[in-house]
């Protein structure tokens, strides 16, 4: 006779967010504020909140399977909700007991009940193998580009010291404010190419756990997230020449602000990939995987951007 499952599963709630914070610190060694987690998992604008599962051994949190609901445009005037897999973690003492699979299946059940169409993610090596066991499909592999900016990484030095870190944050805001565009006017650059995440003010608000900036440089619009490095979530440009001019401006600004690296993530064959490949060498990045939740759902035409990722 099969033994009964010995752990308690709960759907995430606001009062359980401190347990997610605890697991992030214990499993992933990632120490973040409760406000960071609250913002990240606040997806009420989609009509779906806390589509995530946490496991307990008694009162002790031991594992978590987190997903972030997002609106998508299907490229034909329709929209639907899909979920991006976020923090997936299990305490070391409880690993290899089937918790990841059990939590995932429970979460997928809630997705089906709420009419969510698909769950997807940008895989690490660990999540890739775990999701294979859940019958996930492969969409393809992203292509990344590292670009150099500042020769001396002053920003990395400043962020290690509280007084200088606050000064650096204020400095970045002041400099980029000169080039700011309203987030509400920044749509997904893939919107006319096919299936993609729908960008909106509410979507951008859910990214507020990081410093995000929307700027226009020589006619090129960039969505930037700035921490230890400058990450580019999406780009709008008209031509190769305009892209190179705008990119040169971005590199100069990042150099002035002391950031040594700029990171792009796109997909092979995209306009951004083709524009970057003219003068830069890319590398194979995350594998994108997905699992249809609705019957006969086709996610193969998805057009990803770096900004779609849960941790962007």
C-alpha positions as CSV (number, residue, x, y, z in Angstrom):
1,X,0.0,0.0,0.0
2,X,1.3,3.4,-0.9
3,X,2.2,5.6,2.0
4,X,0.1,8.8,2.4
5,X,1.9,12.0,1.4
6,X,3.4,13.2,4.6
7,X,3.5,17.0,3.9
8,X,1.0,19.7,3.8
9,X,0.5,21.8,0.6
10,X,-0.9,25.3,0.7
11,X,-1.7,27.8,-2.1
12,X,0.4,30.9,-1.6
13,X,-1.3,33.7,0.4
14,X,-0.1,37.1,1.6
15,X,0.5,35.8,5.1
16,X,2.7,33.0,3.7
17,X,5.1,35.3,1.8
18,X,7.6,35.4,4.8
19,X,8.0,31.6,4.3
20,X,8.9,32.2,0.7
21,X,11.4,34.8,1.9
22,X,12.9,32.2,4.3
23,X,13.2,29.5,1.6
24,X,14.9,31.9,-0.8
25,X,17.5,32.7,1.9
26,X,18.0,29.0,3.0
27,X,17.9,27.3,-0.4
28,X,19.1,29.9,-2.9
29,X,21.1,32.0,-0.5
30,X,19.1,35.0,-1.8
31,X,18.3,37.6,0.8
32,X,15.5,39.9,-0.3
33,X,13.0,42.1,1.5
34,X,9.4,41.0,2.1
35,X,8.4,44.0,-0.1
36,X,10.5,42.6,-2.9
37,X,8.5,39.3,-2.8
38,X,5.2,41.1,-2.3
39,X,5.8,43.2,-5.5
40,X,7.0,40.2,-7.5
41,X,4.0,38.0,-6.7
42,X,1.4,40.7,-7.0
43,X,-0.3,39.8,-10.2
44,X,-3.9,40.9,-9.4
45,X,-4.0,42.9,-12.6
46,X,-4.2,39.6,-14.6
47,X,-7.2,38.4,-12.5
48,X,-5.1,35.6,-11.1
49,X,-3.2,36.0,-7.8
50,X,-0.8,33.6,-6.1
51,X,-0.9,30.7,-8.5
52,X,1.9,29.1,-6.5
53,X,2.3,26.3,-4.0
54,X,4.2,25.9,-0.8
55,X,4.9,22.7,1.1
56,X,5.2,22.3,4.9
57,X,6.5,19.7,7.2
58,X,4.3,20.5,10.2
59,X,4.8,24.3,10.4
60,X,8.1,24.3,8.7
61,X,8.2,25.5,5.0
62,X,10.2,23.0,3.0
63,X,9.5,23.6,-0.7
64,X,8.0,26.2,-3.0
65,X,6.8,26.2,-6.7
66,X,6.2,29.8,-7.7
67,X,4.6,31.1,-11.0
68,X,3.9,34.6,-12.3
69,X,0.7,35.0,-14.4
70,X,1.1,37.3,-17.4
71,X,-1.2,38.6,-20.2
72,X,-0.2,37.5,-23.7
73,X,-1.2,38.8,-27.1
74,X,-1.8,36.0,-29.6
75,X,-0.8,38.2,-32.6
76,X,-4.4,38.0,-34.0
77,X,-6.1,40.5,-31.7
78,X,-6.7,38.0,-28.9
79,X,-5.2,37.7,-25.5
80,X,-4.9,35.0,-22.8
81,X,-3.1,34.4,-19.6
82,X,0.0,32.2,-19.2
83,X,2.3,31.7,-16.2
84,X,6.0,32.1,-16.0
85,X,7.7,29.7,-13.6
86,X,9.6,31.7,-11.0
87,X,11.2,30.5,-7.8
88,X,11.3,26.7,-7.6
89,X,13.2,25.4,-4.5
90,X,13.3,22.6,-1.9
91,X,15.3,22.4,1.3
92,X,18.3,20.0,0.8
93,X,17.1,17.6,3.5
94,X,13.8,17.2,1.6
95,X,15.1,16.8,-2.0
96,X,14.6,13.7,-4.1
97,X,11.2,13.0,-2.4
98,X,9.0,14.1,-5.3
99,X,8.1,17.5,-3.9
100,X,8.9,19.5,-7.0
101,X,6.6,17.3,-9.1
102,X,3.9,17.3,-6.5
103,X,3.8,21.0,-6.0
104,X,4.0,21.6,-9.8
105,X,1.0,19.3,-10.5
106,X,-1.0,21.0,-7.8
107,X,-0.3,24.4,-9.3
108,X,-1.2,23.2,-12.8
109,X,-4.6,22.0,-11.4
110,X,-5.3,25.5,-10.2
111,X,-4.3,26.9,-13.6
112,X,-6.7,24.6,-15.4
113,X,-9.5,25.6,-13.0
114,X,-8.8,29.3,-13.7
115,X,-8.5,29.0,-17.5
116,X,-4.8,29.7,-17.7
117,X,-3.5,28.5,-21.1
118,X,0.2,27.7,-20.6
119,X,3.1,27.6,-18.2
120,X,6.6,28.3,-19.4
121,X,10.1,29.2,-18.2
122,X,13.7,30.1,-19.0
123,X,15.5,27.0,-17.8
124,X,18.5,26.6,-15.6
125,X,20.1,23.2,-15.8
126,X,18.3,22.0,-12.7
127,X,14.9,23.2,-13.8
128,X,15.4,21.8,-17.3
129,X,15.8,18.2,-16.0
130,X,13.0,18.6,-13.4
131,X,10.5,19.9,-16.0
132,X,11.4,17.0,-18.4
133,X,9.8,14.7,-15.8
134,X,6.6,16.9,-16.0
135,X,6.4,16.4,-19.8
136,X,7.4,19.9,-20.7
137,X,8.2,20.7,-24.3
138,X,11.2,22.7,-25.6
139,X,10.6,26.0,-27.4
140,X,14.2,26.6,-28.3
141,X,17.3,28.3,-26.9
142,X,17.8,32.0,-26.3
143,X,20.9,33.9,-27.5
144,X,22.7,36.3,-25.2
145,X,25.2,39.1,-25.8
146,X,27.6,40.7,-23.3
147,X,28.7,44.2,-24.3
148,X,31.5,46.1,-22.5
149,X,31.0,49.6,-21.2
150,X,33.0,51.1,-18.3
151,X,36.7,50.1,-18.1
152,X,36.6,50.6,-14.3
153,X,33.6,49.1,-12.6
154,X,32.8,51.9,-10.2
155,X,29.2,50.9,-9.9
156,X,30.1,47.5,-8.4
157,X,32.3,49.3,-5.9
158,X,29.6,51.9,-5.0
159,X,26.8,49.3,-4.5
160,X,28.9,47.5,-1.7
161,X,28.8,50.6,0.5
162,X,25.4,51.9,1.8
163,X,26.1,55.6,1.6
164,X,27.7,55.4,-1.9
165,X,25.0,52.9,-3.0
166,X,22.2,55.4,-2.3
167,X,24.2,58.1,-4.1
168,X,24.7,55.9,-7.1
169,X,21.0,55.0,-7.3
170,X,20.1,58.8,-7.2
171,X,22.8,59.5,-9.8
172,X,21.5,56.8,-12.2
173,X,17.9,58.1,-11.8
174,X,19.0,61.7,-12.5
175,X,21.0,60.8,-15.6
176,X,18.4,58.5,-17.1
177,X,15.6,60.9,-16.4
178,X,16.9,63.1,-19.2
179,X,16.0,60.4,-21.7
180,X,12.9,58.9,-20.1
181,X,9.8,57.8,-22.0
182,X,6.6,56.9,-20.3
183,X,6.3,53.2,-19.6
184,X,2.7,53.3,-20.7
185,X,3.9,54.1,-24.2
186,X,6.4,51.2,-24.3
187,X,4.7,48.2,-26.0
188,X,6.3,44.9,-26.7
189,X,8.6,45.2,-29.8
190,X,7.3,41.8,-30.9
191,X,3.6,42.8,-30.8
192,X,3.2,42.7,-34.5
193,X,5.3,39.6,-35.0
194,X,3.2,37.0,-33.2
195,X,2.5,35.6,-29.8
196,X,4.2,37.6,-27.0
197,X,3.8,38.9,-23.5
198,X,1.6,42.0,-23.3
199,X,3.4,45.0,-21.8
200,X,1.4,47.6,-19.8
201,X,1.7,49.9,-16.9
202,X,0.4,47.2,-14.6
203,X,2.9,44.7,-16.0
204,X,5.8,47.1,-15.5
205,X,4.5,47.8,-11.9
206,X,4.9,44.1,-11.2
207,X,8.7,44.5,-12.0
208,X,9.2,47.2,-9.5
209,X,11.4,45.0,-7.2
210,X,14.3,46.1,-9.5
211,X,15.3,49.5,-10.8
212,X,13.6,49.8,-14.3
213,X,14.0,52.6,-16.8
214,X,12.5,53.3,-20.2
215,X,14.6,55.6,-22.2
216,X,15.0,56.9,-25.8
217,X,18.5,57.4,-27.1
218,X,18.9,58.8,-30.6
219,X,15.4,57.5,-31.5
220,X,16.0,54.0,-30.1
221,X,13.9,53.0,-27.1
222,X,15.4,50.7,-24.5
223,X,13.8,49.0,-21.4
224,X,16.6,48.7,-18.9
225,X,16.9,47.0,-15.5
226,X,20.0,48.1,-13.5
227,X,21.7,46.3,-10.7
228,X,25.2,45.0,-10.8
229,X,25.0,45.0,-14.6
230,X,22.7,46.8,-17.1
231,X,20.2,44.3,-18.5
232,X,18.1,45.2,-21.6
233,X,14.5,43.9,-21.5
234,X,13.4,45.0,-24.9
235,X,14.5,47.4,-27.7
236,X,12.6,49.4,-30.4
237,X,14.6,50.6,-33.4
238,X,13.9,51.4,-37.1
239,X,17.1,50.4,-38.8
240,X,20.6,49.0,-38.3
241,X,22.1,52.4,-38.4
242,X,19.7,53.9,-35.9
243,X,20.3,50.9,-33.6
244,X,24.0,51.3,-33.7
245,X,23.7,55.0,-32.9
246,X,21.4,54.4,-30.0
247,X,23.5,51.5,-28.7
248,X,26.6,53.7,-28.8
249,X,24.7,56.3,-26.7
250,X,23.8,53.5,-24.2
251,X,27.4,52.3,-23.9
252,X,28.6,55.9,-23.3
253,X,26.0,56.4,-20.6
254,X,26.7,53.1,-18.9
255,X,30.5,53.9,-19.0
256,X,29.8,57.3,-17.4
257,X,27.8,55.7,-14.7
258,X,30.5,53.0,-14.0
259,X,28.7,49.9,-15.3
260,X,31.2,47.5,-17.0
261,X,28.7,45.2,-18.7
262,X,25.4,45.4,-20.7
263,X,23.5,42.1,-21.1
264,X,21.1,41.4,-24.0
265,X,18.9,38.3,-24.2
266,X,17.0,37.6,-27.4
267,X,16.2,34.6,-29.7
268,X,18.0,33.4,-32.9
269,X,16.8,35.2,-36.0
270,X,15.1,38.1,-34.2
271,X,15.6,41.7,-35.4
272,X,17.6,42.4,-32.2
273,X,19.8,39.2,-32.7
274,X,20.5,40.2,-36.3
275,X,21.4,43.8,-35.3
276,X,23.7,42.7,-32.5
277,X,25.4,40.0,-34.5
278,X,26.8,42.6,-37.0
279,X,29.5,43.6,-34.6
280,X,29.1,41.3,-31.6
281,X,29.4,37.6,-30.8
282,X,26.5,35.9,-29.1
283,X,26.3,32.9,-26.8
284,X,23.8,30.1,-26.2
285,X,21.7,31.0,-23.2
286,X,18.7,29.6,-21.5
287,X,16.5,26.9,-23.0
288,X,12.9,28.0,-23.1
289,X,10.4,25.3,-22.1
290,X,6.7,25.2,-21.8
291,X,3.7,23.0,-20.9
292,X,0.3,23.6,-22.5
293,X,-2.4,23.7,-19.8
294,X,-5.3,24.0,-22.2
295,X,-5.9,21.2,-24.6
296,X,-4.2,21.6,-28.1
297,X,-2.6,24.9,-27.1
298,X,0.2,26.0,-29.4
299,X,3.0,28.0,-27.8
300,X,5.6,27.4,-30.6
301,X,5.1,30.9,-32.0
302,X,6.1,32.7,-28.8
303,X,8.5,35.6,-29.3
304,X,10.5,36.1,-26.1
305,X,12.2,39.1,-24.6
306,X,14.5,39.3,-21.7
307,X,12.0,41.4,-19.8
308,X,9.5,38.6,-19.9
309,X,11.6,36.7,-17.3
310,X,10.3,36.6,-13.8
311,X,13.5,38.0,-12.2
312,X,14.0,40.8,-14.7
